[in-house]
Amino acid sequence: MMHLVLADAELELIPAKIRKHPAVRKSKSMLLDASLHHTAMRGLENWQRRGRPDIVHVFLLIAHDSILNKEGMLRTYVHTRNDEVIYIKPETRIIKNYNRFKGLMEQLFQHRRVPPDNEPLMEMKNEKLEKLLKKLDGKKILFSEKGKKVKLDEMMEEEIVCIIGGFPHGDFLSPVDEMVDEIVKIYDAPLPAWTVEMEAIVAYENKFIVSRL
Ligand SMILES: C[S@@+](CC[C@H](N)C(=O)[O-])C[C@H]1O[C@@H](n2cnc3c(N)ncnc32)[C@H](O)[C@@H]1O
């Protein structure tokens, strides 16, 4: 099983501090989204990296439509900058339309589960990254530009936890270096989270499932 964790993801509701800003009031979004709220966001700490639900959307689309997920060997989790963890059932079909996806995330912040009434496909809990990682079995690999350069196929083990940053710039907010077995780099330049995710999934598929298909 591969556990894939998007850590310190820049997913949050619009902070109270900027809710009255005209750029925020005229948008219908409850989620902070840099593509809509960038002028208002300048009043927030670390504004350059915040408001990126698009990273979460692409991350979940790639994971849930992967062969690895269809084979039942992938579990995905999103940990946010405010220490919430979203648990997602593997059978969840991720909505392709970005605005509808954001609507779903807003429901999740409101009700903590979606769908709210039936058996939930996604659940949000207040939980630190450390608590989530302690629950997951397998070698814990942190992907980082600052890691040791490796060939991914050589790193893969059947029980593995891959941790990827869900932010566009800067470093992890959580003290993640202390929670993992290895810190690895897969390329000599920064890559988007979804490229690293895709490389990890394909390396795992090639090592553990292609021969079974
Ligand atoms: C856009 S990067 C964030 C930028 C940040 N400076 C960094 O790499 O830590 C998003 C995430 O993708 C992963 N990543 C980016 N480039 C990488 C590389 N060359 N090797 C391994 N992981 C990488 C890391 O997990 C990173 O947090």
The ligand as an ORCA input file, in Angstrom:
! r2SCAN-3c Opt
* xyz 0 1
  C       6.404     23.573     -5.458
  S       7.245     22.572     -4.306
  C       7.431     23.640     -2.975
  C       8.727     24.406     -3.111
  C       9.744     24.169     -2.048
  N      10.833     25.079     -2.198
  C      10.253     22.750     -1.868
  O      10.568     22.002     -2.798
  O      10.294     22.341     -0.702
  C       6.022     21.448     -3.756
  C       6.547     20.168     -3.181
  O       7.006     19.312     -4.204
  C       8.088     18.526     -3.718
  N       9.258     18.818     -4.560
  C       9.455     19.879     -5.369
  N      10.604     19.768     -6.039
  C      11.167     18.602     -5.646
  C      12.368     17.899     -6.007
  N      13.224     18.403     -6.877
  N      12.611     16.707     -5.433
  C      11.729     16.183     -4.534
  N      10.586     16.803     -4.160
  C      10.306     17.977     -4.713
  C       8.293     18.897     -2.272
  O       7.568     18.002     -1.459
  C       7.703     20.289     -2.234
  O       7.303     20.650     -0.937
*
